[in-house]
């Protein structure tokens, strides 16, 4: 039977079949052994990463490795530039702790914490007790 009028949004929805199995992220062959182990470790620790994240994750791992190499050199400017790149990639991949936290939950946690002055008061009291 044909219904009159416009179709509702719910009537237009189509259920897509899902297998529930997510394709594995494979380690690119261009990475060194150390970079490859970091890559697999990150994939194992972050279940939200998908196959489309592989190029960004590869760049992130390479930026980390370069940062470690540059830390031994005297060129601070290159190290800082590489660090900024690694941070930008980590944010884009949602690897940083703040990017995985719910903003409302963070706000609630902040409200429950005592003000900093109270912490300082407690520290001063502890120092006086130690004397």
N, C-alpha and C positions, 0 to 999 in steps of 0.2 A: 504494500500500500504506500502510495506517495503522500508525504506530508507537505502541507502548505507552508509558505514562508521561508525565512532564512534558516540554514542549518546552524545549530549552536556550535560553539567551540568544542564542547565535549563530543558532539557527534562527528566532528572532523578528525578527531584523534585516531591515529593508527598505531596499534601495538607492534613494536619491532621485536623480532625474536633475538634473544640474547643467549649466549652460550655460558656466560659467567666466567669464562676463562680469559684472562688477559694475556695478550701476546708478550713473550719475554723480550726484555731489552738485551740485546747482545752487545758485547764489548767490541768497539771498532778496532780494526787491525792496526790503525795508525798510532795507537797509544803504546807507551812503554810498559814494562811489567808493573812498575810502581803506579803509573797512572791507571792501568787496567784494574789493579786491585782496588784502588780508590773508587773507580767507576762502579765495580760490582758491589762494593760495600755500600755506596750511596743508593744504588738501585734496591738492594736488600733492605735498607733502613727506611726508604721512602716509597711506600706502596702506591702513592698517587702518581708517580711518574709513568708516562706512557711512551710508546714507540716514537711518537712525534717529538718527545723531549730529548731524544738521543743526541742530536747535533748540539743543542745548548749544553747538555750535560758533559759532552766531550770537551767543549770549549771551556767549561767551568773547571774540569779536572786538569786540563792543560794550563789554565791560568794559575791554579793552585801550585802545580809543579814548578812553573816558572817563578812564582813568588818565593818558593823555598830556595830555588837556585839563586835568585837575586838577593835574598837575605844575606848571603855570604859575601856578596859584592859590595862595593862602596857606593854604587849609584842608587841613591835613595829615591830619586825622581822616578826612575823606571819601576822600582819596587812598589811605590805608591800608586802609579798608574795601573800596574798589574793588579794590585789589591782592590782598586776601585772597580776594575773590570770583573774580578771574581765576586765582589759584593753585589754588583748589578745582576750578574748571572744567577747568583744564589737567591736573590729576591725574585727574579723572574721564574725560577724553578720552584719557588716556595720551599726553600731549604732552611731558611732562617727561623729561629724559634718564634719570633714575633709574627711572621707571616702565616704560621700554622695555628696561631691562637685566635679565638673569637674575640672581637673587640668589646663586645658587651660583657663577656666574662672577665676580661682584663679590667674593665671599669669597675665591676663589682668587687674584684679582688682589691683594687686600689682603695675603695671606700671602706673596706673592712680593716685595712691596715691602720695602725696608730700613726699620728703625725710624726714627722722626723724629730720634733722637739722631744717627744716622749722617749724615743730611742736614745737620744743624746743624754737625757736625764738618767735613764737606766744605766748607760755606759759610765757616766760620772759616778753614780752610786756604787757600781762594781769596782771602779778604780779606788774609791775611798775605802771600801771594805778590804781591798788587798793591802792597803798601806798599814 
